[in-house]
């Protein structure tokens, strides 16, 4: 539940700060990229994403979180939300030795927080604004950064806690959010991030 709220917050804060004050109450949505999430035998077309910079986790290791959703994004009454009432996506908490952006290369799932790894990730299926959704912790796999900068290209694959396999890719721009000086950095865990943001 807290992780879904983290996804909402990343999308909301990211686009509010990124949209240069645009407060469009219309039905139009913002798609920033394209891709696909394959969960089991079901495909979800990824359309938007957020990269959140959490700064230095510890000496020379930097934390960037990626959220990708199968929905456009819109601003309603100053709050940015997915355009779809029901949406799905993926979330990865990644570690790199580059302080400016995710380094290109393969990130592997593991318990050790070091460059080229991710220690927490999940697949989110059929989220709604009524908090009715299924999320599945990722327990193996890779996340590959093929291109970074103004446009990103990712590939990912693995399995989740219930044994279901997933895979996918994303190409396009991301909404950028900078939390590098927030939340008592450095060395703030995912759980502390979530607690600080939602309590």
N, C-alpha and C positions, 0 to 999 in steps of 0.2 A: 504494500500500500504506500509506504513512504517513498519507494522508488518511483512509482507512478507520479506521485506529487513532485518528485525531483525532476522528472521529465517535463511535467507541466511548467514548473518554475523555470527551467532552462529555456524552454520555448518562449514563455511569457516575458521574462526579463530580457532575454536575448533580443527578441524582435522589438520590444518597446524601446530599448536603447539603440537598436540598429536602424529603426525606421525613420529617424530624423523627425520625430514628432508627428508622423502620420497617424491620424485617428479616424480610420475609415470604418464606419458602422455598416457598410454595405455587405453584400454576400460574396464579394470578390475574394479570392484567395491568392496567396503567394506561394508558388512552387519554385524551389531554388535548384532542383536537380532531378535526376532520374535514377532508378535502380529497382532492385527486386529483393525481397526476403522470401525464401522458400522454407517453410516450416512444415516438416513432414511432407505431405503431398500437396500442400496449399501454397499458392503464391500471393504475395502482397506487393503491390507496386509502390516503392519508396519514392517520395516526392520532395521531402524537406529534411533539413538536418541542422543540428546545433553543435558547435565545438565550444566547450567551456574550459578556460585556462585556470587551473587551481595553483599554479606556481610551483615552487620548489617543495617537494615532499620531504626530502632530506638531501644531504650533500650531493649535488650534481644530478639528482634524479627529479624530473619534473612530471607533473600530473595533468593530463588533458582528458576530458570526458567527451564522448561522442554519443549523441542521440539522433536516431534516424526514424522517421515516421512515414506512413503511407497516406499522408494527408497534406494538403496545403496548409498554410498558416494565415490567420487574419487577426486584425485588431478590432475588438469590440469594447467600447467604453473604456479605452485605455489599456485593456488586457488582451494580450495575444494568445489565441487558442487555435487548435486544429480546426480546419473547416469542416471536417467530418464529425458527426456525432459519435461514431464508433471508429477507432483507429488501432493500428498495430505498428510494431517497430522493434528496434533493438537499442540497447544501451551498453556501452563499454567504458570502463575506467582504465585508461592506458598510461604507461610510464615510459619516458624517453629521456635521453641525455641532452636534448636540445631545449633550451629555455624559451625559444621563440615559437615553436610549432612542433607538430608530430614529425619525427624523422621518417623518411621513407624506409620501408622494410617490413619484415614479418614480426608481429607481436604474438607471443604464445601465452596460453593460460598457465598459471602457476601460483604457488603460495608465496614465492619470494618476490618482494617489490624491488625490481631492478629494471634498468633500461631494456626495452624490447619485450616487456611482459604486460599482461593485464591480470589482475587478481579478482576482479568482480565484473560481471556482465550478466545481462538477462535478455530474454526474448519476451516481448509483451504482445499478447494476442487479444484483440477485441476489447480494448479499453473503452469505457464510456464516461461521460461526465457524472454519472451516478455511482462511480467507483466500482462498477461491475466489470471485472476483467480477469484474465488469467496471465500470470507472469511465471516464467520458468528460469531459474538460475542456470547459467551456462557453466558447465563443469569440464569442458575440454574444447580444444579447437584453436584456430588462428584468426588474427585480424591483420590484414595486409594493407599497408599504405603504399599505393603505387604512385601517387602524385599528391603534393601539398601546395599550400600557398593560397592564391586567390580562388583557385578551383581545386577540388579534391577528387581522388579516385581511390575507392576502398574495395576490397574483397574480404569476405569472412565465411567461416564454416566451422562446424563443430557439433556437439551434442548438448542437450540440456538435462536437468536433473531427472526427468521422467524417461530418459532414454531416447527421446525424439531427436532426429538430426535436423540441422538447419544449415542454410548457406545463403549467399547473396552477394550483391555488389551495390555500390552507389557512386555516381559521378555527378559533380556539380559543386556549386558554392554552398557554404554553411554560414549560418548566423553565428557570429563570434561574440562570446561573453567573457569578460576578464574578472575572475575572482581571486587573482593572484595575491592581493593584499588583504583579502577577507578571511573570516573564519579562523583567525589565530594561526595562519600558516606560519612556518612549515609544519609538516607531520600531522596533518589532519586526516583522519580515516574517513572512508565513505559513510560510516555510521554517524560520525560526529558531524560531517557536512550536513547530512540529512536532518539530524536533530537540531542543529543550529538554524537551519533554514525554516523548519516547520513547527518549532515550539515557541 
